[in-house]
């Protein structure tokens, strides 16, 4: 089986979440092919940060031009690469 998705979005901003029932095996590495040569990050302004993003979430902040990581339930930390 193959799943092709052109766009995954939440109600107001991309959240890239997938929910599965407890005990369900999910193995995205089996057959995952990235044909673009890059992995797009969710992006948006400082004002459009997803408040309920889990700790460890990563995004590109278009206001600051920096990559951010959610480091606590209420804080985002910026970094450069």
Protein Blocks (a to p, Z undefined) as FASTA:
>chain_A
ZZddfbdcdfkbcfhiacddehiacdfkgopacfkopacdddddfklpcfklcehiacdd
fknopacddfbfkbccdddZZ
